[in-house]
Amino acid sequence: MSPGSADASLLGLIDRLAALLERTDLTELEVQHGGTGLVLRKQSALAPATAALVAPGAPATDGATAAAGTAAADAAVFERPSVKAPLSGIWYGSPAPGSAPYVNVGGEVAVGQVIGLIEAMKLFNEIKSDLAGRVVKITAENGKLVRAKHPLIEVEPL
């Protein structure tokens, strides 16, 4: 097996395991094979537990009401529209090392505009935005692995 096909096989396995994790009630999946280990966790397993704070003299609320309010506030903050990776691979935010990035925080992006490249199986795939608006955050790290369906950039509609 060539090194390229081994990488593709590993990325395919990771995608299948992530899909399995999403279809179940599990929050974490750990796989060990030889000297290699892999741990996949749902986003919900990574979210820190929040405690409700009550100001002195304020009426107390039950835990369920406080938790629901906190969860709604968290969802409003973290549920920004984002362009998600269509496949797993290595992310590149510019066409070549040292060149200007496709998008910058604060810049505008249009539907169909190239926002980056994902290298998978020795092929570079142009990733195009399916949203229009202002780039608020670039979540993918240049030269790092991104998984399918994970956010690459967060966009604020104009």
C-alpha atoms as one frame of an Amber mdcrd trajectory, in Angstrom:
protein
   0.000   0.000   0.000   1.469   3.386  -1.008   1.766   6.193   1.582  -0.914
   8.210  -0.274  -3.438   5.372  -0.199  -2.653   4.732   3.470  -3.472   8.400
   4.247  -6.684   8.195   2.215  -7.638   4.968   3.962  -7.034   6.528   7.384
  -9.057   9.656   6.528 -11.880   7.455   5.226 -11.851   5.447   8.466 -11.965
   8.641  10.539 -14.942   9.904   8.515 -16.792   6.583   8.983 -16.095   6.577
  12.734 -17.273  10.209  13.034 -20.494   9.324  11.199 -20.999   6.345  13.543
 -20.480   8.595  16.571 -23.047  11.117  15.273 -25.693   8.382  14.780 -25.413
   7.120  18.357 -26.021   8.454  21.861 -22.310   8.075  22.614 -20.342  11.250
  23.332 -16.878   9.736  22.847 -15.337   6.964  20.780 -11.799   5.682  21.427
  -9.994   3.296  19.078  -6.591   1.680  19.685  -4.732  -0.306  17.027  -1.135
  -1.245  17.593   0.734   1.853  18.723  -1.861   4.233  17.303  -4.789   5.653
  19.224  -7.670   7.875  18.158 -10.290   9.610  20.293 -13.360  11.226  18.715
 -15.658  13.368  20.864 -18.934  15.088  20.094 -18.903  18.866  20.443 -21.346
  18.532  23.347 -18.760  16.502  25.268 -16.269  19.380  24.960 -18.600  22.174
  26.120 -17.786  23.267  29.659 -20.511  22.884  32.244 -21.961  26.257  33.186
 -23.226  27.216  36.600 -26.054  29.678  37.078 -25.046  32.754  39.040 -27.663
  34.496  41.165 -27.103  38.076  42.274 -27.482  38.710  46.014 -31.121  39.570
  46.796 -32.349  38.233  43.427 -35.112  35.636  43.449 -33.790  32.113  43.122
 -34.772  30.035  40.102 -34.842  26.325  39.725 -31.823  24.703  38.052 -33.734
  23.699  34.916 -34.836  27.278  34.182 -31.336  28.646  34.769 -29.740  25.931
  32.632 -32.242  26.504  29.809 -31.518  30.243  29.836 -27.769  29.647  29.820
 -28.057  27.067  27.024 -30.115  29.481  24.922 -27.553  32.248  25.456 -24.695
  29.886  24.560 -26.511  28.753  21.408 -27.018  32.369  20.325 -23.301  33.071
  20.738 -21.972  29.879  19.125 -24.517  29.281  16.353 -23.094  31.695  13.807
 -23.560  30.699  10.139 -20.450  28.979   8.838 -19.038  27.451   5.681 -18.362
  23.808   6.467 -15.734  21.496   5.010 -17.214  19.213   2.342 -14.493  16.596
   2.925 -11.671  15.743   5.309  -8.130  16.774   4.446  -5.422  19.369   4.984
  -6.629  23.004   4.884  -4.806  25.779   3.042  -6.123  29.346   3.247  -4.024
  30.699   0.359  -3.168  29.453  -3.138   0.570  29.165  -2.367   2.898  29.612
   0.619   3.593  33.309   1.186   0.718  34.501  -1.012  -2.306  36.461   0.162
  -5.106  34.409   1.753  -8.348  33.823  -0.121 -10.345  35.500   2.691  -9.519
  37.674   5.704 -11.401  38.362   8.933 -13.475  41.494   8.346 -13.522  40.977
   4.585 -16.603  40.119   2.575 -17.271  36.779   0.935 -19.761  35.988  -1.851
 -21.563  32.757  -2.686 -19.327  30.726  -4.998 -16.136  32.560  -3.993 -13.107
  30.340  -3.325 -12.231  30.523   0.384  -9.444  27.925   0.528  -8.116  24.553
  -0.551  -8.401  21.116   1.022  -5.778  18.566   0.063  -7.133  15.035   0.093
  -5.570  12.019  -1.587  -2.851  14.228  -3.154  -5.497  16.387  -4.886  -6.155
  20.035  -4.086  -9.887  20.796  -3.978 -11.099  24.396  -4.215 -13.579  25.123
  -1.439 -16.237  27.669  -2.361 -18.464  29.599   0.007 -22.148  28.721   0.139
 -22.811  31.882   2.197 -22.490  35.604   1.576 -21.503  38.128   4.217 -18.621
  39.389   6.323 -15.999  36.920   7.583 -16.104  36.998  11.388 -13.713  34.148
  12.158 -11.482  31.707  10.308 -11.695  28.510  12.341  -9.533  26.234  10.167
  -5.772  26.370  10.773  -3.486  26.557   7.765  -1.706  23.235   7.121  -3.850
  21.366   9.670  -6.357  18.548   9.240 -10.002  19.562   8.933 -12.822  17.043
   9.144 -15.839  16.904   6.880 -18.800  19.008   8.084 -16.698  21.075  10.492
 -16.733  24.883  10.167 -13.968  26.515   8.101 -15.067  30.153   8.368 -17.855
  31.899  10.272 -19.859  34.465   8.325 -22.104  37.289   9.488 -24.820  37.949
   6.891 -24.917  41.539   5.584
